[in-house]
Amino acid sequence: MENLLSLSFDYLSSFDGIKIRKGLRQLEGLLAQLCLSRTATTAAERRRSMALNGAPKSGPKDLALLSEDPAFREFFKLQEGFEWNVAIRLISCLERLLGKGSNGQNDLLLVSTLDLLRGVLLIHPPSRSLFAREIYMNLLLDLLDPSSCPAVQSSAVLTLVTALLEQPSITRCFENLDGLLTVTSLFKNRGTSREVKLKLMEFLYFYLMPETPFAGRHKENERGGLRRSPSRASEVGSEERTKGEGDEGTRTTDEKQRLLGRYLNNVEDLVEDLKETAPFGASFG
């Protein structure tokens, strides 16, 4: 696995778009092997599958069993160190691509890199702590510039959601860097596409949900001893995160409503709608 990662990283570090695309495809293939069930292996099984279902398809592995998969466990442990961490390599790739400006091929690479980054952040949640660093959070916010193409903007919003998921400290970093101003400015911009505005609205609903301290470490321990490395703790400090270590600086919906209200009118309507519909199984007490 190290050899495959090393080869992929070499491609990602290139300034050649063709090599970057090859590196992304190699990583995508690796993640697919880790997360998708294998299709029929024998010729007879493949013919039978195609006769019944058409082209063979791979379904996701059972999440309850994924952490027991030896290959997945090896990948997870490799991600705990800097040398083999995929997320940091993808972030570095984003930085180089962003510096090349906006054009059709470069935008496609940006979207592909963001899509792959989301997958990595979902299967290895400790990598989300990278976005507690201002330089990396600013990178996501830069992708939400009005000059970015709509596909890049939409993918960046989804990646931002993934980075903030169950991470109150990273949400505080987002707020401290005027992330709410960035999001609401793009939402109110007349040139922003309808699809992007819909993604931004979904983000605001997500942001307004009440927070709970990250419980991922306890769940990982229960599922087989996979732990977040202590060295990957959040580096962001904030005067507003002084509620004590027990709640990890969480904010209520009312608190976030007041913050968002600085940049957007009628936030109370969003909150009422959120409480009424209770998306994502949210509970407001």
N, C-alpha and C positions, 0 to 999 in steps of 0.2 A: 504493500500500500504506500509505503514511503517513496518508492521509486516512481509510482504514478503521480503522487502529489508533487514530487520534485520536478518532474517533466512538465506538469501543468503549470506550476509556478514560474518556470522558465519562460513559457509561452506568454503568461499573463504579464510578465515584466517587460515584454517587448513593446515597441512603439508601432509595430506593424499590425494593422488591423486583422490580417489573415491569421497571424500567429495568435493574437489575442482570442479570436473566435475559436481557434483550435483548442486553446487552453480551457476556455469556457465549456466546450463540448466534452472534453475529457472529464472535467469535474462533474458536469451534469450526468455523464454516464456512470461515474462512481457513485454519486448520490442515488441514482436510479437503482443500481444494484443493491444498495444498502436498504432502500425503503420500499421497493416494489417486489411483489412475489414473483417467483420464477414461472415462466410459461412452460407448457409441455416440452419435455426434453427429447423424447424419442420421435422418430418420423411418424409412426402410427398415431401417437398422441397429438402431434401437430396437425395431421390431416383431419383427425376427428374433431379437434377444436375448431379448425377453420370451417369444417362442414356445418358445425352447429352454430358458431358465433361469428363467422367471417374471419377477418384478419385477427391474428392472435393479439390479445391485450394483456397487459400486466396490471394487476390490482395492487393497492397498498397493502403492506404487511400489517398484521394485527399490532396496534400500538402497545398493547399490554405485553406482548412478547418481544417487541423490538429491542428493548434493553438487554434481553437475554441472548441476542444474536451475537456470536463471537466477532464477526466482522464489524458490526455496529459498535460494539464495545471498544474494539481496537481503534476505530475512527474517533470515537468520543474521547478516548484517552489522549490520542495524538493532538486533539484540538486544545488540550489544556496547556500545551507549551507553545511558545511564540514561533518556533521553527516550522511547525506543521499546521499552524492555525490558518484555515481557509478564509475566514472572514477578513482578517487583516490584509491578506493578499488581494481580495476582491475590492476592499476599500482603497488600497493603493492603486489598483487598476482604475477605479472610478476617478481618482485624482488626476491621473494622466489623461484619461479620456476627456474629462471636463476641461482640461487645459488646451485641448485641441479644437475647441469651438463646436458649434452646432452645424452638422451636415447629415445627410441621410444615413450613410454607413456608420458614422460615429454615434448617432442617436440609437441605431439598432444595437450597437455594442453596449451602450449605456443601459438600455432596457434589459438586455440579456444579463448583464452583470448584476443589476439590481434584482432581477428575478431570482438569480442563483443565490445572491446574498440573503434574500428573505428565507429561502429554503434552509440555508446553513444556520441562520439565527433561530429557526424553529426547531431544528433537530439538535442544536447545541446552544441552549439558552444562555449559558455563561458568556458566550461571545457577545451578547448584547451589551455587556459592561463596557465594551470598546466605545460605545456612544456616550458614555459618561465623560469622555474627553471632549473638550470644546472643539478641537480641530476636526474631529470626525462628525460631530453633530452639525457643525457649520457646513460640512460637505453636503449633507442631506438637505440642509436649508438652501444652499446655493443651487441645488438642482430644482428648487421650486421657484426659481427666478422666472418672471413673466416671459423672458426671451427663450426659455427652454421649450422644446416641442411638447405637445400635449401628452404623447405617449410616455415621455421621460417624466413629466410632472406627475402623471397618474401612478407610475411605478414607484416614484420617490415617496409619494404619500403612503402607499401600501407598505413600503419598507420602513417608513417612520413609525407606522402603527406597530409593526413587528418589533422594532427596536424598543419601543416604550412599553410593550406588553409585560405586565406584572413587574415593572421596574420604576417605582416611584422616584428614586434618586435620579434616573435618567430623564424622567419627566421634568424634574426641577431644573436640570441642565437645559432642556429644551426651552423652558420658560425664561430662564436667566439670559439666554441668547436671543431673546425677542422672537422666539419661534411662533408665538401666537400672532404677533404682528405680521410675520412672513406669511403665515397661512391665511389670515383674514384679508391681507392686502391682495393676495392672489385670488381669493374668493370674490372680492369686490371689483376686481379688474374687469373692465368690459371686454377685453380681448381674450379672457380665459374661456376655454371651450366648456360646453355644457357637461360633457363627460367628466372633465377635471373638477368642475364645481360640485358634481355629485360625489366624487371621491372626497373632496374637501369637507362637504357636509357630513359624510359618514365619519370622517376623522373627528370632527367637532363633537359628534355624538359619543364617539369612543373616548375622547379626551374628558368629557364631562362626567363620565361614569365615576362612582366613588372608588377610591383606591384601597387596596389591602397590601400589607407587606408581602414581599416575594417569598413564596413557600416552596419554590422549586428545589432548594437544597434538601429539604426534608423529604420531598417526594423522590428525589434521586437516590437518597440513602435507602429508602424503603424498596426501591426497584432494583437494587443490586450494587449499592456502594459507589455509584458514580457521583463525584463531588466536584463542586466548583473550587478551583484553586484559590487559596487565600490571597495570592499575589495579584489576582484579577479584580480586586475590590474597586469600587467606584472612587475616582479621584476628584470628583467635583465637590467643592465646599460651598455652602450657602448659608447666609445668616438666617434665612427663612426656614432652614431645616433644623430647628432647635426644639422639636417636640419630644425628643428623647429617642434612644436607640430602639425602644420597643416597637415603635410604629414606623421607623425608617423614614420619617418625614412625609407621611402620607397627607393628602388633602381630601376634603369632602367635596361633594358636588357643589354645595353652596359657596365654598371658598373659590373653586375654579370658575364658577359662574361670575363672581365678582371680577376675577382677573380677565376673563374673556370679554366681559362687559366694557372694558376699557377700549376695545377695538371693534366691537360689533354690537349693533342694536338688537333689541328683542331677544336677548339670550334667554330670558325667562320662558319664552315660548318653546325654545329648544329643550329646556329642562323639563317643562311640563309634558312635552311630547315624549321625552325619554322616560319619564316616570310612568307614563300611561302605557307605552308599548313594551318597556322593559326588554330591550334587545340584548342578545348575548347572555340571557339569564340573569341580568343585573337585578340586584335587590337593593331597595332604597330605604328599607325599614319602615 
